[in-house]
């Protein structure tokens, strides 16, 4: 990876997956941080797609930018990011529903 070309994209490509674990671990204690996984995904996908576009443009096999984004989404790294973000969102939602029922049961009982 050439760090002289698109240093910001390269930094985002490398740093965002590394940030995912600490955010996940912090979210175990502070549940309001769970949506940050989705934010990391939203930041990671364009960075990875842009780097893929640069590579395929240099090699001359790009069809369109949309095809590059769809190919990037199908990679294992992005699929893992999707899994973590969706499971975090599901945990956030389940916990929110559980808290709502618990407080209503306490008021009635």
C-alpha positions as CSV (number, residue, x, y, z in Angstrom):
1,X,0.0,0.0,0.0
2,X,1.4,3.3,-1.1
3,X,1.0,5.8,1.8
4,X,2.0,8.7,-0.4
5,X,-1.2,8.4,-2.4
6,X,-4.4,9.3,-0.5
7,X,-2.9,9.2,2.9
8,X,-6.2,10.0,4.6
9,X,-8.0,7.1,2.8
10,X,-5.2,4.7,3.7
11,X,-5.3,5.8,7.3
12,X,-9.1,5.4,7.4
13,X,-8.8,1.9,5.8
14,X,-6.3,0.8,8.5
15,X,-7.6,2.7,11.5
16,X,-11.3,2.1,11.4
17,X,-11.2,-1.7,11.8
18,X,-8.8,-1.2,14.7
19,X,-11.2,1.2,16.3
20,X,-14.1,-1.3,16.0
21,X,-12.8,-3.6,18.8
22,X,-12.3,-0.8,21.4
23,X,-15.7,0.7,20.6
24,X,-17.3,-2.8,20.9
25,X,-15.7,-3.4,24.2
26,X,-16.6,0.1,25.6
27,X,-20.2,-0.5,24.4
28,X,-20.4,-3.5,26.7
29,X,-20.4,-1.1,29.6
30,X,-21.9,2.0,28.0
31,X,-24.7,0.9,25.7
32,X,-25.2,4.3,24.1
33,X,-21.9,3.6,22.2
34,X,-23.4,0.7,20.3
35,X,-24.5,2.9,17.3
36,X,-20.9,3.9,16.8
37,X,-20.3,0.6,15.0
38,X,-22.7,1.7,12.3
39,X,-20.8,5.0,12.1
40,X,-17.5,3.2,11.7
41,X,-19.1,1.1,8.9
42,X,-20.4,4.2,7.1
43,X,-16.9,5.7,7.3
44,X,-15.1,2.5,6.3
45,X,-17.1,1.6,3.2
46,X,-16.3,4.8,1.2
47,X,-12.7,4.7,2.2
48,X,-12.3,1.0,1.1
49,X,-14.3,1.6,-2.1
50,X,-12.2,4.6,-3.1
51,X,-9.0,2.5,-2.6
52,X,-10.5,-0.3,-4.6
53,X,-11.5,2.2,-7.3
54,X,-8.0,3.5,-7.4
55,X,-6.6,0.0,-7.8
56,X,-8.9,-1.1,-10.5
57,X,-8.6,2.2,-12.4
58,X,-4.8,1.7,-12.5
59,X,-5.2,-1.8,-13.8
60,X,-8.0,-0.9,-16.2
61,X,-10.7,-3.3,-15.2
62,X,-13.3,-1.0,-13.7
63,X,-16.8,-1.1,-15.1
64,X,-18.4,1.6,-13.0
65,X,-18.0,3.1,-9.5
66,X,-21.2,1.3,-8.4
67,X,-19.8,-2.1,-9.4
68,X,-16.7,-1.3,-7.4
69,X,-18.8,-0.4,-4.3
70,X,-20.9,-3.6,-4.7
71,X,-17.8,-5.7,-5.0
72,X,-16.3,-3.9,-1.9
73,X,-19.5,-4.7,0.0
74,X,-19.1,-8.4,-0.8
75,X,-15.6,-8.6,0.7
76,X,-15.2,-10.4,4.0
77,X,-13.9,-7.3,5.8
78,X,-17.0,-5.3,5.0
79,X,-19.3,-8.3,5.7
80,X,-17.7,-8.6,9.1
81,X,-18.2,-4.9,9.7
82,X,-21.9,-5.3,8.7
83,X,-22.2,-8.2,11.1
84,X,-20.8,-6.3,14.1
85,X,-22.8,-3.2,13.3
86,X,-26.1,-5.1,12.9
87,X,-25.5,-7.2,16.0
88,X,-24.7,-4.1,17.9
89,X,-27.8,-2.4,16.7
90,X,-29.9,-5.5,17.5
91,X,-28.4,-5.6,21.0
92,X,-29.1,-1.9,21.5
93,X,-32.7,-2.4,20.4
94,X,-33.3,-5.5,22.5
95,X,-31.9,-3.8,25.5
96,X,-34.0,-0.7,24.9
97,X,-37.2,-2.9,24.7
98,X,-36.2,-4.8,27.8
99,X,-35.7,-1.7,29.8
100,X,-39.1,-0.4,28.7
101,X,-40.9,-3.6,29.8
102,X,-39.1,-3.7,33.1
103,X,-40.0,-0.2,34.1
104,X,-43.7,-0.8,33.1
105,X,-43.8,-4.0,35.1
106,X,-42.5,-2.2,38.2
107,X,-45.1,0.5,37.9
108,X,-48.0,-2.0,37.6
109,X,-46.7,-4.5,40.2
